[in-house]
Amino acid sequence: MTWGAHRLRGWLSGMRSRRKEADLRHRALRILDRGDGRIEERKFGGDSHYRPLNGCAYLYFQVPLELLGTPLYVEIEYLGDAHGRFALQYPSSLKTGLEGDYLEARQHWSGNAGELHLRRCRYFLEDFDPSKTQNYGAHFRLYHPSDDWIRDVRVSPEPWPEMDGFPFSLERAEPRKSPGRFHKIQWLFLELTNLCNFSCTFCPDEIMTRRRGWMKTADVLALLDQIAEHREWLGPVHPIKLHQMGEPMIHRDIVPIVAHAERLGLGVELNTNASLLKSSLVEGLYKAGLNSFVLSYLNHTPQAFGTRKVKNKKLTFQEYRAGVEAAIETKFRLGSETRIQLHLANASAAAAFPQLISGESEARAELESWLEFGRRLEQEVGLEPSGLDARRILEGGILDRDELGSCVELLPGVSLLWKRIHSWGHALPGEAKEPGPAYCVVPYEQFVIQHNGDISVCCTDFDGGLVVGNLFEEGIEKIWRGKRLLELRREMFAGRLSNPVCRKCRGWD
């Protein structure tokens, strides 16, 4: 496949005098016009400016070989009214970030926000790793969901000689998605049922007033067909999550539903409270090709298990733990490629749930328990010993890390993650209620299909207060591009909130 390449203007010897820096070596970069980095071009004042095409989110850049090295200095000229509303992501030689080896660079800018005009920002990539590349062979990329237009991008292996015009810096630019642009769905939830056999104290199940019910199997399969049909513009849709509220393994046709989705090439994430892990059902899911199995275990003691309020009073904590271990063992016995993620509770920021893990000593004891299980299973199935050491994993503490940073690969294809207990948008106690900004990225990324076909745009909207349509009455595209959702996005972007669910979540009420 041929690479598309564009040259940004202003990099050659005829640059305007205010940016002449003859002692620097810099040349035009290649913008790789492919995949989620396709380019839109527009003329302003006779000059070409660029941003990602509608529905794309990145600009990918290649650096000339003679300029590759450590460190790397980058300057971007853009048409905007404040700091650059884009994030430069680059491969680091020192540490990892939310996307593996790729970190977001600190942005330096003038601090002079206001009118729309050409502005500049700069980045110092002191730990840039020239040996690593991103998608399509790019050396770095801009995550760019906003309306700003890029005019120039320049690189140099040497520091810029003057920095007086860049006194302010942002560790994270936090680009805001513009409501005027089309953004693809990132996370799609398909709620099979909102019925559950648990009533966890840290879940809003007991206060949910939305009508309980199931989605008919025929409707589920038809929706999966519709999702597959629109996959081209839907976006990455990281494995479709078969839940919002409720326990999806209650659905009597869970195995054929998973099998149908996987046959369509739609990866499925099945998130379960792990209480219904009968061997025949687990084997059926693995054989159906389940992509991801999330075991929401959360407990570490019989007392913690009591917070789950199990409706089957005969299920003991010991039986529950044994069922989780057996599900993991079955994966290896069958040679399944299903990825398993075991969730443990992190209640360090949720004082209302003292029975759950909230301290590092508790976390260490629980981690040791699962590492011992892993070592035993390695011997039983003949796996190479991982050599995991709890002290090393927990060095510096684990409960203060973000969720991805707390993830540990326990066994091949089996990870352990400390899941933060939250308040469901302040619907439950446990979090400080401090006012936050109106803008929220969730309505640009989430598409939540509730069991009756109603569409919400937030996975924590357990009672359906953010419904913007019904999928049994309108198609996916009509709802995602529709007026109700557009108005919600515009309101948030303008700093206003009228929906009670959002106002409560943001601490406004």
ABEGO torsion letter per residue (X at the ends): XBBBBBBBBGABAABBAAABBAABBBBBBBBBBBEAABBBBBBBGGBBBBBBBBGBABBBBBBBAAABEOBBBBBBBBBBABBBBBBBBBBBAABBBAAEABBBBBBBBAGBBEBBBBBBBBBBBAABBAABBBBGGBABBBBBABABBBABBBBBABBBABAAABABBBABAGBBBBAABBBBBABBBBBABABBABBBAABAAAABABBBEBBBAAAAAAAAAAAAAAAAAAEAGBBBBABABEBAAABAAAAAAAAAAAAAGBBBBBBBAGAABBAAAAAAAAAAGBABBBBBAGBABAAAAAAAGBABAABBAAAAAAAAAAAAAAAAAAGBABBBBBBBBBAAABAABAABBABAAAAAAAAAAAAAAAAAAAAAAGBBBAGBBAAAAABGEAAABBAAAABBBABBGBBBBBBBBBAGGGABBGBBBBBBBABBAAAAABBBBBAAGBBBABAABAAGAABAEBAAABBAAAAAABAAAAAAAAAAAAGBBABAAAAAAAGAX
